[in-house]
Amino acid sequence: MVSRITLAAGALGLGALAFVGTGSFASFTSQTPVTNSITSGTFQLQDVAGTTSVSGLLVGDAVNGGQPTQSLATTGEPPLSVGGNGNTVEYTLGNAAPGDSYSYRFSVYDVGTLQGQLNTITYSPGTAGSALLNEMTVQIQEATGSGWSAPIPTAAYQASAACGGCGSAGTPVNASGAYTFMLNNQWGPAFLQPNKLTGTPLAPTYTGEESSATFKVTFSFLDTSGSQNSVQSMHAAPTMSVNGINTP
């Protein structure tokens, strides 16, 4: 009888050890890492210079050759990097004369990887030559399938009662002011598809619709009694920026 009791107790002890062993094994843990790499697309604009033109009396200054001189240039294609800036169109006009109008053209491309749209063009007169710019007007037009749009309205005009639902165009405005020209009027916004440019900056090649948007900027030197000698040989440096956003 004694030996049987001893064996029974031994069996019970073995069972308890097995239960503890199972609990101890379950306490071990392990990990396997999962890494993620996410890169966003880009909506990046690039300007390409076009052509220049002049119209009017072409009075000029006899000392400086009579005719105005114009030039239009742009830098090379920018690198396609996040946060990169597009090219800068540089327009230079010399020998501007009262009564004449001066125009230049440029096109805007999307050289990123995401489609987008152009919403506004902001204009700043800068800090130099305010008296000269006060004698001039500026207007911006957008190329359409049938030619050029009427002058694009400013934000102030679009918000005014004269806009009439913006079925009417904005008129040329005094070049000495600061403006936001609204491309979301009856002609816009200008939608762009991503197109990697090839060829030279002044002769790009592209395919498909909505590949670019082309604009014409016109400065007109008013032929009025207000054009005084005080603005003779004065230099002004207004700037513009074309603004857009990517679309779904």
Order of alpha helices (4+ residues) and beta strands (2+ residues): alpha-beta-beta-beta-beta-beta-alpha-beta-beta-alpha-beta-beta-beta-beta-beta-beta-beta
